[in-house]
Amino acid sequence: MLLAGRLNRRIHTACPYLRMLVLISICVAAGAADDKIEPRLRLRDTLHQPSGTPMRRGVFRVWENRKAASGRVLELEVVVLPALEKPAAPDPVFYVAGGPGQNAAASVDGWARHWMRQKRDIVLVGQRGTGGNNLLQCGLPGSDGDIQGYFEPAFDEDAFRACLKELRQRADLRMYSTPIAMDDLNDLRAALGYEKINLYGGSYGSRAELVYLRRHPETVRCAILNSVAPIAFRNPLYHAEGAQHALDEIFKRCEARAECRKVYDDLRKKFDTVMKRLSKERAKATVRHPRTGEKVEVRISRDAFADGLRIFMYVNYQDVPRIIYRAYEGDFDSFAEAALRRARGLRHSLAFGMLACVTCAEDVARIAPEEIQSRTRDTFLGDGRVRRQMAICEFWPKSELPDDYGDPVRTDVPVLLFSGELDSVTPPKWGAEAASHLSKATHVIAPGSHGVGGSCIDSIERAFLEHPDRKPDTSCVDQMRLAGFRAP
């Protein structure tokens, strides 16, 4: 592997196609010799059609059981987007996807034209369990033949028992933890010939970045974390209070704005009324079938409305007053349409079996039952999600974790952290918690929700990526404003 790194430095100014071809031929041989997986890395030149730019696509082969180095071989999906400028910077950006359960390699369209690609290669790898020959997907309630199922809890015990029965026939579910996946990522880094990399990710991706930083700090030049979920964040224990925090902020900001206050008078009271009504009886709503377009009647429970609103606040906080207002007036159709699109999208984009592997061992196992009441009391979401997920984790196989897994991650690597003021999942306190243990951390709290962005955020990231040892100028955040709430 050292040979590949030295050669990378010598030929870095050459054509990116030649550089990648030479590196891959060397790394395939090295990987085969070290790990007896032949070939270990298989990439081919191709074209990203929408952007008309070159890329390399293929698989990186790893042992499912890394410790035993034998048995089942996993083929992780890999996409390398070569830098558009020549010569490229020697340190690429490795994107770590969220979820847990999203496949980073599936996000190639969003990265093909990304500004980070101008000077740096972009590397996307499908974390074990999210794609390729190792997709850990579950058949959850909801399908084109069962539209109502999309409005029932996704964390259904019977569905996950059936999923476990199917998955354990082709996977050792104890081998899909974040630490193991981050060791895969480091192996890929070495196989591609990169000595130092830059990490970029959000939500669960930020957690995975922190785990990588603990295990392989010497390989990281800098890291950018958006919507931070540190080790202390035990999923899903804090979902209820995070969602309540965001909803309370929306109520407060609507009340403070004359135009919103005038249209949505007594919004908090209207919301309470809606929740009381749903506690007594499900509401009726009509949605269009996602394939046929035919009208389908569904029933909205209190839990479905609460969880749908929580997910809505991830990115569409501007619509929350309108949703509540219409529900108060007895119209749940627009909510149901939006909730259907999101639930259907999540079923397709998240590998829920992989999510269970990660959260059961790394989060739920660290939740004490006596904590639940205090963390969910007086919240609109309540304790249902936590208890349902804990019930599933009672029977789901669990990975063996390092003894220090629950400890805060400490590192001297420069880290830039972003938090959204209205984030309903990972509010700013979690970014602050992670930053408090990082000696070279810059924590930016900006107007927005889950996954803050925009030209100001881009400018901060650009400055940091160019000179991670300098504290970036974050003054533009003071000029950012939250988008106004939409009228009914």
Helices and strands as residue ranges (DSSP letters): H 2-11, H 16-35, E 41-48, E 53-63, E 73-81, E 93-96, G 104-107, H 108-112, G 115-117, E 122-125, G 132-134, G 147-151, H 157-167, G 173-175, H 178-191, E 197-203, H 204-215, G 217-219, E 220-228, H 239-256, H 258-263, H 267-280, E 283-288, E 295-300, H 302-312, G 317-319, H 320-328, H 333-349, H 352-362, G 364-366, H 371-376, H 384-393, E 415-420, H 428-435, E 441-446, H 455-466, G 475-479
